[in-house]
Amino acid sequence: MRSETFDRGNLLLNSFIVMFVMFMFLPLILMVTAAFNSASPPSVTNWQEFTLDWFPRLFAEDRLIGCLQNSFRIAVFVVPASVLLGLSAAIMLTRLQGRATNVLYAFLISPMLTPGIVLGIATIVFWRNFGVGADLYTTIVAQTTFIASFPMLIIMARLQRQDRYQEEAALDLGASPFFLFRRVTLPFLLPAILTSAALAFLMSFENYNTTVFSIGGSCTLTTEIAAQARRAHTPVINALGVIFVTVTVIFSVIYTLHKQWKK
């Protein structure tokens, strides 16, 4: 009886895993497949012939390439700003003691819980009062506002595992606060900082809700893809998606091999 119950449980678990994997990867497989189909708009059911023509055509899409460059320009500013703000907030919250800490934590975490649409509209309304129109600058401000909360949480989790006796020993030996931070705290936080930077880059690059309401007449890759998805478009976007997936897989394999080699 127990064996039958165990077999049924395994069957249900395996079925759930298969359904979950299909739910996650089936749209991705369809997107990749459409990039090699000559049919336009992109289609999988209306298969005509295998082609690679959409990949070279990608470099002829001036607007799409320009929007892609804007995404990188925004991320270049958002990533360091978010990490620095998150690092400062994490150190302040872990070092301060008192009732005000909980209030301050709730205040700093609130942008992460606020819908992106609200942040985008609030940003453009705020800067409009100072005569600043919606552009890449307002997008950088809007994205940094909520992305900084994520590095703060990651770095706080790392700080809470730090041995405070090392800092106390360094201070007893005459280390200055700056020297202490540079030689003790910063090396310990480096993995969390790098993780926060990677997360901030991905969140900035793929962000839509906040960006679309704060970028004005400019565009990013995400907003441009969404705009083209509303009308008939060629599989050039699918070809771009294939490139992103390929680059991601390559970096993942390299990272995994590097981790195994270090062991």
N, C-alpha and C positions, 0 to 999 in steps of 0.2 A: 504493500500500500504506500509506504513512504517512498519506495523507488518510483512508483508511477507518479506521485505528486512531484518528486524531484525532476523527473523527465518532463512533465508538463511545464514546470517552472522554467526549466532551461529552454524549452521550445518557445515559450512566450517571450523570454528575455532575448533569445536569438532573433525572433521575429521583429521585436521592437528595435533591435540594433540595425537590422537590415532596412527597416522602414525609415529609421532616422538617417542612415547613411544615404539612402536614395533621396530623401527629402533635402539633404544638404548638397549633394553632388549632382543630382539629375539636372537641375537648371544650368549648372556650370557646364555639364557635358553637352547639353543642347546648344548653349552659347558658343562653345568651341566648335561644334560640328557645323553650325551655320556659317562660321567664318571660312570654311572650305567649300561652300556651296555657291555656285555662280548665280543662284536666284537672288533677286533684289526686289523688294525688301527681304531681309534675312528670313530664311525658312528652313525647317528640317523636314517637314512633311512634303513640301514641294521640291524634291531633289532633282536638280537638272544635271550638273556635272561637277566633278572635283576641280577646284581651281585655287591658285595662290595669288590671284591678281589683286585681291583686296589688301594685301600687305603693302606692296609698293604704293598703292593709291593712298594709303594712310598718310604718307609724307607729302602728298599734294593737298591735303586738307589744311589750309592755312589757319582757318579759324579754330579748328580742333587742336592744332599744335600750339596756337597762341593761348588757348584756354589751359592746356596742359602746362605751359610755361608759367601761367599765373598761379596754378596750384602749387608749383614748386616755389615760386616767389613768396607766396603767403606762408608756406610751411617753414621757409628759411627764417622768418621772423617769429612765427608762432611757437616753434619748438623751443628755442632758447628762452623766450619770454615765459612760457608755461613752466618749463623746468626750474628756472630761477625763482619764479613766484611760488611754485609748489615746494621747492627746497626751503625757502625762507619761512613759509607758513608751517611746514612740518617741524623745523627746528624750534620755532617759536612755541608751537603747541605742545611739543614734548618737553620743553624746558620750563615753561610757565607752570606755576602751581596756583590753584585757587578756583573759586566758583566761576570767574570770568572765562576760564578756559573752555568750558562747555558751551557757553554762549558764543564765544569766538569761533569755536569749531563748527557750530550750526550755521553761523554766518558765512564762513568760508566754504562750506560744503553745499550751500544753497544753490549756487549757479549750476552745479552738476545735476540738481534735481529739477531745475527750471527748464521747461520745453525750449528747444532751440529756436522755434518761431518767435517766442516771446523775447528772447535775448536779441535776435536779429532786429526785430521791430524797435525794441527799446534803444538799441545802439544807434540806429539811423535817426530816430526821433531826438535822442539826446544831442547828437552832433549837429543836427540840422539847426538847433537853437544857436549854435556858434558859427553858423554859415558854412559848415563842412558837408559836402555832398557824399552820397554813398559811392564808395570806390574800394580799392584794395586795402586802403588804410583802415576804413571802418570794418572791413571783414576781418582783418588781423586782430583788431580790438575785440570784436564780437567773439571770435573763436577762442582767443586767449582767455576771455572771461570765464568760460566754463571748462576748457581743457585743462587749465592749471589745477583744478581740483583733483584730477586723476594722478598726476605726479605727486601731489601732496599726500594722498592716501598711500601710494606705493612707498614713498620715502619714509613716511611715518611708521609703516609696518616694519621697515628695516631698522629705523632708529630705536624702536621699542625692544629690539633684540640685541642692541649694543651693550657691551660691558662698560658701565659708567666708571668703573674703577680705573680703567686705562686713562680716561680723561683726567681723573683726579690725580693719578700718579704723574702724568705729564705736567699738570699745574704745580704739583709739589716740587717737581724738579726744575721749575723756573720757566716753563714754556709760556709764551704769550698766547692770548686767545686766538690770534690769527695763525700762529704756528701750530697750535693744537688742532684747529680746524683743518689746516692744510695737510698735516702729517698723520693725523689720527682719524678724525671724523670723515674727511672727504674720501680717503682710500676705502674706508669701510662702506660708505654710501655709494661708491662708484657703480656696482652692479645695479642698484636700484635706480640710479640716475640714468644709466644707459637704457634700462628697460622703460623708464618714463619717457625718455626722448623718442624711442621707437614707437611707443604708444601714442605720444602726442603727434608725431608725424603722420601716422596712419589715420588718426581721428581728424586731423586738419585736412588731409588729402581727400578723404571720402565724405567730408561733411557736406550736407545739403541744406538742411532746415535753416540753420543760422546763416549760411552763406547767401542763399538765394534772396534773403530779405535785407542784406546789408551790402551787397556788392554793386548795386545799381546797374549801370549799363555794361559793366565788365562781365567776365565769366570765368569760371573754373572748369576743369574737366568734368566734374560731377554735374554742375548746373547745365553744361552744354549737352551732355549725354541725356539728361532728363528732358531738355528742350527738344532734342532730336527724336526722342522716343515718343513724343506726342504727335509726330508726323512721320510720313514714310521716309525711311532713311536706308542707306546702303549698309552692307555688312562690314564697313570699315571699322565701326565701333566694336564689332565682334573680333575683328583682327587685333585691335588694340587690347581687348580683353585677353586674347590668347597670349600676347606678349607679356602682359602683367602676370598672368598665371605661370608662364614659363619662368620668368625672372624670380617669382616667389618660390617656386619649387627648387630652382637652382640654389638660391640662397639657403633654403631650408636644408637641402642635402649637404651643402658645404658646412653649415653650422652643426649638423648632426655628426658628420664625419670628424669635425674639429673637436667636438666634445668627446667622442669615442677615442680619438687619438690622444687627448690629454689624459684620459684614464689609463 
